[in-house]
Amino acid sequence: MNNIRSTVCLCCISAFILVGCKLPPPTSNDTDAVLSALATENKTQLSDKQPAVVLQPNIETPNVAIPAPPETNLWQVIADNLAFDVIPTPRLHKRIDWYLAQPTYLVQVNKRAAPYLFHIIQRISQRNMPMELALLPFVESDFRPTVISAQQAVGVWQLVDATAYHFGIKSDPWYDGRKDVLAATDAALNYLSYLHKRFNGNWLHAIAAYNSGEGRVKNAIERNKKLGISTHFWHLTLPKETSEYVPKLLALSYLLQKNHPKFTLPDVVNYAYTTQLDVGQQFDFGLLSSLVNIPKQQIHQLNPGYLRHQSSPQGPHKVLLPMTEKQLLQSRFFKRHFSQTYTVKKGDTLYGIAKRFNTKINTIKLLNNKSSSLLGIGEVLILNKAQKTDSLLVSYEISPYLVEKKRPKPATIEHYHTIKAGDSLWDISQRYDVALKDLLTWNSLKTHSILKPGKTLVLHLPKPQQATKPQKAKQYLSELEQLVKPENGPKP
């Protein structure tokens, strides 16, 4: 799968340009190449008219295979690249049946995942890891970036504090990297790579250990070895949650591989329509919002790892924006605040300039609307420029952000839901925007518990400011779907 490197460094913003000669064909990391491959705009149109008859020599031509156009739906790309050979078992069938009972599960959860999914797929592909790992955040957390489990695991990848710290996640009063979807993805993939090596290349053992801990899985394997029985995952004695966790992932993989007609596949564009920007210094969300002309609330929602109105003095200072890389680099605010000019000299090349200014060749092309690598002596190029000043911070004698009091956790109220015919635990959890795990815990239920019409379920919901009618599921779903829509802007 073509990869797009979407991190743009505002701190050290630079660009590459080959002068006077052509570069070799761009690599798969080259955004231009990827975007042009994905655009599918200039398709050959066949004429309806019959051509004139022209006698030509009878020359045999070899049959040349015409490459298929790139897949436009990112979920189909995921389905096409799933690697596990899933053989349905009775335990697996239970999970398959659960998904089929919630045919729109993936469509609904995908609304939270869509702004991040391309970046996750890119990271998995770059590491040559199985595509099934892209499904883990759905199994772990229903892709809720701020969810906290009873075991204090946080975020879409459900990382506990010790594991997150060990794999490089930063955490302080300003920032929790476990809630930062892309930072947490890097840490989770590092952890899974480690587990994969520890369990001698067995991905099912590694995934089980990700859920229940390395020690539990190792002990279960050793126990089976002593008894002389198989150490395959299906034969291990593991905690109930883990015994259901791996089948949940495999069942989802199975349904995607089989393109099951009763399981709806989401539709997500197969390119990055959000771009991560490295500001390079501490920034204020209000000022950044004014600079990029994007609502502050939208920036916060895309970047749930930030706990205050400013980034941490110690970093990181990366922020995900609802723009393609091309839109970002060619935007007025970027060129005005984060660029400098360079005049091409004799002997300059794009590669040399890019190396000198610590940037990418494609970045220079995008900044200067260049389609080729040719340069002319005396040509003025726009290059990235580091932001050295404190212009992205609010100047107060006493910053209100530094002294603001911690807000108490919102009060909750008990809400009772009367079960109706056709209700399912999943539907109820989505209607009230609560985690399925929490709904089960509050009511001492299990995943496969049978709901009886007329019985009541208790839910702990945020206390409203004023009495309102119960909201529908669409109102509870993440606002990211409305806030970040690739069709609103030009495609790359």
N, C-alpha and C positions, 0 to 999 in steps of 0.2 A: 504493500500500500504506500502510495506517495505520502511523504511526510512534510509537514510545514513547521518550520521552527518559528513559533509565534512570539517569543520573548523579545521585546525591543528595549534596549537599554537607554533610558533618557539621561542617565548619569553620564555614560560614555557613548554618546550617540555619534556614530560615524558611518562612513559609507565606502563601498569599494567600487572602483571603476577601472577597466582596462583601457589603456590609451594606445591608439595606433595599431592595434592588432586584435584579432578575434580570440576569445577564450574557447576552450573546449566546451562541448555541450554541457549545460548546467546539470548539476547533480540533482538527486531526488530531494535534497534539502532546499534546493533553490525555489523560492516561493513562486517566481514567475512561471517556472516550468509546471509546477503543481497546479497553479491557478488556471493556466491556459488549458491544461489537460482536463480540468474539472468544468470549465466554462460551457463546453458543448454548444457554443453559439453559432459558429460558422459551418454548419453542416451543409454538405453538398446537396443542392436541390436538383432533382432530375426533371428534365423538360417533358411536357405532355405530348409534344410534337414528335412525329416519326422523323428520324434523320434521313437525309438523302442517301440512296444506295451508292456506295463507293466500292469499286473492286480493289482489293488489296491482296498482296501476296499471302499465301497460306503459311503463315509463320506460327509454329507452335510456341505458346507462352506457358511458362510454368505456373502451376496453381499456387498463388501467394495468399496465405491466410490473412484476412483483414482483421486486425485487432478489434475486439469488442469495445464499444464506448465505455468510459469509466462509469461505475455505479454511482448514481446520484443520491441514493438514500444511505446515510451512514449506518443505519441499523442493518441494511442488507449486506454492507461491507463486513460488519461484525459477524453476521450469520454465516457468510461465505468463508470466514477465516477461523471458525471454531475448530479446535484441534482434537478434542477428546472423543474417543469412540465410545459413545454412551449406549449401553445395552440395558433396556428396561428390566427392572427387577420389581418384585412386589413392593419393596420399600420405596422405590423410585416412582412407581405408579401412583402411590398416594400423593406425592408432591405434584406429579403431572396433573392429576385430577383436581388438585387445589388450584393450580394456575388456570386450568380450563374452566373452573367455576368462577374465576375472576378474569374474563377474557380481555378486559381493557386495563388490566393491572399495569402492563408495561407502558401503555400510552399515557396513563395518568402520572406515574412516577417519572416518566421521561421528561415531563414539563419542568421538573426541578433539575434534571441532569443535562438537558440540551445545551446550555451555554458552555459546559465543561467537557462534554463527551468526546469531541474531536481531539482535544488536547490529551485526554486519557488514552485514547486509541493510539495516538502518535507515540506516546511514551512507551506503551506496551510493545508496539511494533519496533521501535528503535532498540529495545532490549531483546528482541526475538523471544518474547514470553508468550504463552498461550493466550488467545483472545478471550478465553473463558474468564480470565482475571478481570476483564472490564465489567463483568456481571456481578462481581463481589460487592460493590457498594449498594447494589439493589438488594442483594440478599442480606447484607449486614444492617442496613439502615433505611431501606426504601429511599435512598439518596437524600437524606435530610442532613444538611451541613452542620446544623447546630444541635442535633439530638444528643442526649447524654443517657447512657444506659444505667441500670442499677449498679453495675460494676464500675461505673465512672469511665467507661469507654466513650470517646467523643468523636463526632463527625461522621462523614459518609463512610469512612474506612474503619470506624470504631476503634481508634487507637487509644490505649491506656497511656497514662503519663510517662511511665518508665520506658515503654517501648518507643514512644514518640521521641523522647529525649535521646535515647541510644542511637536512633537513626536520624538525628540532626534536626528535629523539629524545635523551633524556638517557641518559648512561652514566657510571657511576662504580663504585668497589668494592662499593657497596651494591646497585646496581640497573642492569640492562641492558634498556632499553626495547625492544630488538629482540625480546626474549623475552616482553614484555608484549603479548599478542595485540591488545588494543584500541588501545593506544598505537601499535603497529606498523601497525595497520590505517589509522589516521589519516595516518601518514607515507607509507605505500604509496599511498594514494589521492591524497595531495597530489602525489607523484612522478608518478603516472599522469596526473593532470590536466595537469601541466606538460608531459609528453611528448606528450599529445594535442594541445596547442596547438602545440608545436614541429613536429609532423608534420602540421600543417594539418588537424586533425580526422580523421586516419586511425587508427582504433583498432588495426588489425592491425600497422601500423608502430610504434605506441606500445607495444604489448604485446611486440613483438619487441625493441624498444630496452630495455624493462624487464629483459629477460633477458640481452641481450648487450652493451648499452651504446648510448648515443645515437650515438656516432661511427661505429660499425660499420654501423648501419642507414643513416645519412646517406651514408656512402661508397658503400654498395651502391646506393642510389637514384641518386646522381650518376653512378655507373659505367653504369647502365642508360640514363640520359638521354643520355649521350655516345654510346652505341651505338645509340640510337634505338629501344630496346625498352621494353616495359611496365615500370612501376615497381610493379606490384601485388606484394604480399608473395610470391605463389607464383613470381614470376619473379626474385626477388632472390637473389643469391649470398651466403649467410650461413653462419656456423659451424654444424656439424652439430647441435649441441645446440639452437640456436635454430630451425633448420629443422624439428626434431621437436617443439619446445616449443609453438609456436603451433598446429600440428595436434592436439596432445594436448588443448589447451583446447577447440578447435573440435569435436573428436570427442565430448568430454564434453557440450558444449552440444547437439550434434546428438542424442545419445541421450536427453537429458532432454527436448528439444523434441518428439521423436517418441514419447516414453513407451514405449521399446522393451520388449517383453514379456520379453526375456531379460536385461534390466538392471534389477536391483532398486533401487527408490527407497527411501531411508531414511524413517523416520517420526519427525518432530520437531514438537513442539507449536508452534503459530504465535503464541507470545507470549514475552516475556522472563521466564524463570524464574531468571535470575541478575541481580543489580543491582549496579552500581558505586557504591561509597560513598567520598566524599572525607572522610577523617578530619580533615584540616585541620592536622595536626601530626605530628611523628615519633611512630610507634607501635611497640610491641613485639607480635610475633605471638602470644606466649603470653598476654599480658593481653587482647589483642583477642579471642582465642579464648574466654577465660573470659567475657568481657563478652557476646559474641553467642551463646555456647553452641554453637559449631561447632568441630569438631576442628581443631587447628592444622595438621595434615597436609593436611586438605581445603582450607583457606584457601591454603596454600602451593601446592598443585597447581593451583588455579584462578588463581594469580597467580605464574607462573614467572619473571616479570621481577625479583622480589626475590631477591637473592643471599645475604642474611643473615637473621637472626631479627628484625631491625628495619628499618623504612623508612629511607631516607637522610635525614640532617638537612636537606639542601637540597631534599627532595621528589623525585618526587611522593609523595603519601600516599593515593593512591586504591587501593581494594581491592575485588575482585569477590567478592560473597557469593552463596551458593546460595539466594536468596530473591527473590520478586517485590518490586516497589517497594511495593506495598500491604502485604505481609507485613512489610517492613522498617519502614515508617513507623508501623505499628500495633503493632509489637513492644514488649514491656515494657522491654527494655534501651534502645531508642531514646528512648522517652518519659521514661525515668528519667534518662538521662545526656546527652541532646542536645536537650532541649526547655525551653521557658519558657512562661509564660502571658501572655495579653494580654486586657484587658477592652474589649469593643466600646463605642465612644462614638458619639454622635449624628453622623451624616454619614459614618461609616466605610463603606467598600465593600470587598469581597474584593480587587478590583483595587488599590485604594489601599493596603491592608494588605500585600498581596503585594509591591508596588513598594517600600514603606517598609522591609520586612524582607528584600528581595532574594531572593525565592523565587517559587514558582509557585502559582497559584490551586488547581490540582489537589493540590499537596502539602498545603495547608491543609485541603482537603476530606478527604483520606485520613487525616491526623492526627486529625481531629475526627469522622470517620465521618459526614460531611455529604453528602447527595445533591443538595442545592440550593445556590444562592448567596445565599439569604436569611439575614440576620443580625438579631439583636435587640439593642437597647441594653442593656448590662449583661452580655451573653453572654460567658463566659470561653472563650477559644480557646487551644489548644495550638499553639505555633509552634516552629520550629527555633531552636536556640541554639548558637552557636559554642563549641567546646571550647577553653578558654583555658589550662587547667592542663597540667602534665606528668603527669597521672594515667595516661596510656597508655604511659609509659616505666617500665622497671624502675630503681629507685634502688639503685645499687651504688657503693661507693667507686671500684672499678675494674670496669667492666662486662665480664662474661665474653664478651659478644658483640663488644666492641671489640678485645679482646686475643686472641680465639680464633685459632688458627693456621689458615692455609689448608690445607684437606684436600687431600692429593695425589689426582690423578686415579685412579680405580679401575683396578686392574691388569686386563688382558685375557688371555684364553687363546685359542688356536686350537682351533676346533671343526670337525670334518669331517663334512659331511652327504653321505650316499650317495643319489644321485638314484634315485627310484623312478618307475615308469610313472605318468603323470598329473601328476607334479610340474611346477610352473611357478615361474619366478623370483619372481613376486609372492607365491605361496603360501609359498615358503620364507622370504622376507623377513618376512612377517607371522608365521610360526611362531616365528621367533627374535627378533622385534621389532627388526629392523635396517632402515635405509633401503635402498630398492632400489638407489639410486645407489651406496651403499657395497658392496653385494653384487656389483654389476657390476664395480666397481673392484678389489675383492679378487681377483676371478677372471678379470680381463681379458676380460669378456664385454660384449656389446651387448644392447640391449633385446630384440631379436628372435632372439637366439642360441638354437639348438636344444639342448635338454637330452637327453643320452643316458643311459638307465637304466644304473646300475652305476658311472658316473663319480662323482667326489667334488667337492664345493665346500668351500672354506675360509671360515670365518666367524670374526670376532674378537669374542668375547663377554665381558662382565664376568666376572671370576674369582669363582666362588661361594665363600661362606664354608666350605661343606662340599659334598662330592660329592652331587649330586642328579640325578635323571633329567631329561632334557630336558623343559622345560615345554611345555604345549600353547599354542596361539595365544591362547586366552581368558585364560590367566594373564598373558600378555605385554601384552595390550591395555591401554590406559589405564584406570586405576581411576575415572576421572571418571564413567563411565556408572553405576557403582554408588554413587559418592559424591553425585552430583547427579541426583536423579530428581524431575521435577516432580510426578509422581503421588503422591509421598509427602506432599506438603503440599496445602493447599487451593488451588484454582485461583483466579486473580484474578477 
